Amino acid sequence: REQAFDELYRFMFDALYLNPTVKSEEVKAEALLTTLFGYYCESPERLPADVTAVAEQEGVERAVADYLASMTDNYAMQEYEHIFIPRCWEQKV
């Protein structure tokens, strides 16, 4: 049992935690989350109602941090895209 744990531990470090490809994605993820954090802190009215309630009790930064922590990777990327990437071709003229 201990041997299996040790093997899994080594695999996780080699394949994920120290993998150069994975590490390069960390920079992108950090930038995305930092940008979303700043956006929601500056525009708390854009937060969902349940998060706004937390912001009123715990402060905006705590509420935003918790909100971002609750997001899946895909949801965070969708939110970023929705907020920051214009969709000019979808606008009616």
C-alpha positions in Angstrom: 0.0 0.0 0.0 2.8 2.4 0.9 4.6 1.4 -2.3 1.5 2.2 -4.4 1.3 5.6 -2.7 4.9 6.4 -3.4 4.6 5.4 -7.0 1.5 7.6 -7.4 3.3 10.5 -5.7 6.3 10.2 -8.0 4.0 10.0 -11.1 2.0 13.1 -10.0 5.2 15.1 -9.6 6.8 13.9 -12.8 3.7 14.0 -15.0 1.9 17.0 -13.6 3.5 19.2 -10.9 7.0 19.5 -12.5 6.0 18.9 -16.2 7.2 21.9 -18.3 4.1 21.8 -20.5 1.8 21.9 -17.4 3.9 24.6 -15.7 3.5 26.8 -18.8 -0.2 26.6 -18.5 0.0 27.8 -14.9 1.1 31.2 -16.1 -2.0 31.5 -18.3 -4.3 30.3 -15.6 -2.8 32.8 -13.1 -3.2 35.7 -15.6 -6.8 34.7 -16.3 -7.7 34.5 -12.6 -5.9 37.7 -11.7 -7.8 39.5 -14.5 -11.1 38.1 -13.4 -10.4 39.0 -9.8 -9.6 42.6 -10.7 -12.7 42.8 -12.9 -15.1 41.6 -10.2 -13.5 43.6 -7.4 -13.9 46.8 -9.5 -17.4 45.8 -10.6 -19.0 43.9 -7.8 -22.4 44.6 -9.2 -21.6 42.0 -11.9 -21.3 39.2 -9.3 -24.2 36.7 -8.9 -26.7 37.6 -6.2 -25.5 34.9 -3.8 -21.9 36.1 -4.1 -23.0 39.7 -3.6 -24.6 38.7 -0.3 -21.3 37.2 0.8 -19.5 40.4 -0.3 -21.8 42.4 2.0 -20.8 40.3 5.0 -17.2 39.3 4.3 -16.0 42.0 1.9 -15.7 42.1 -1.9 -12.2 40.6 -2.1 -13.1 37.6 0.0 -16.3 37.0 -1.9 -14.6 37.3 -5.3 -11.8 35.0 -4.2 -14.3 32.4 -3.0 -16.3 32.8 -6.2 -13.3 32.2 -8.4 -12.2 29.3 -6.3 -15.6 27.7 -6.9 -15.3 27.9 -10.7 -14.3 25.0 -12.8 -11.5 25.6 -15.3 -14.0 25.6 -18.2 -16.4 28.0 -16.4 -13.6 30.5 -15.6 -12.4 30.4 -19.2 -16.0 31.0 -20.4 -16.4 33.9 -18.0 -13.2 35.5 -19.2 -14.2 35.1 -22.8 -17.7 36.5 -22.2 -16.3 39.5 -20.4 -13.1 40.4 -22.3 -13.4 39.0 -25.8 -15.8 41.0 -28.0 -18.2 39.2 -30.3 -18.7 41.9 -32.9 -20.1 39.5 -35.4 -23.0 38.6 -33.1 -24.2 42.2 -32.7 -27.1 43.3 -34.7 -26.5 46.4 -36.8 
